[in-house]
Amino acid sequence: MSVIRVLSGAALGLAASVALAADPDQAIRATLIKLQPDMPIEAIAESPMNGLYQVHLKGGRMLYASADGQFLMQGNLYQMKGNDAVNLTRQAESKGVAKEVNAIPLSEMVVFSPKEPAKAHITVFTDTDCGYCQKLHSEVPELNRRGIEVRYVAFPRQGVGSHGYNTLVSVWCAKDRQAAMNKAKARDDVPAATCDNPVTKQYELGQMIGVNGTPAIVLGNGELIPGYQPAPQLAEIALQAK
């Protein structure tokens, strides 16, 4: 579900009269349901800004609305604390992303762990056909050396049924997932394999939390980092976010 796509039609949707409900929760839900009947609303609550309500969507995304549901907004809400502007939207969305991503069972991932107990972890939405994904994978040993556990989940950029999707299915269905992932990242052929697998489910989760390219790195606190980061820099921010 694309929040941007939903709001692109908001002007037309809100031009029509909206029957006001008895309270803000009902009024806001009525508006959003008119825009998109299957809007994955998790909760509606007052925001820190007077008169503005925050709509939490499944996957961590957030919208803002007026109490009567007549006005909707997508964007970042900041609060000044001293001389610093704190991004309240990013904080809230990261909590939602962490809830979803950290709930994925390790048995459904391809995990590369340090020899010693991990100091922190990152979850990487990956596509085997992605050049920067391959570059990041070449630095997994260095990340492990720095105490970072790397957890891979699948995100075939070209969608379900694509070449990348089929390769990821073969990786997840291999007897040795780590060895199969190493082959795929080295551009070697991975023996075709099929099984019950989480590739489609993980791809849909990535779309839901806002992944639109690979690699997409989720830190332990749910912060989403789009794109490749060198191992020393990535390890440092992963340790800060554990």
ABEGO torsion letter per residue (X at the ends): XBAAAAAAAAAAAAABBBBBBABAAAAAAAAAAAABAABBBABBBBBABBGBBBBBBBGGBBBBBBAAGABBBBEBBBBBBEABBBBAAAAAAAAAAAAAAAABBAAABBBBBBABBBABBBBBBBBAABAAAAAAAAAAAAAAAAGBBBBBBBBBAAEBGBAAAAAAAAAAABABAAAAAAAAAAGBBBBBBBBBBAAAAAAAAAAAAGBABOBBBBBAAGBBBBEBBBAAAAAAAAAAAX
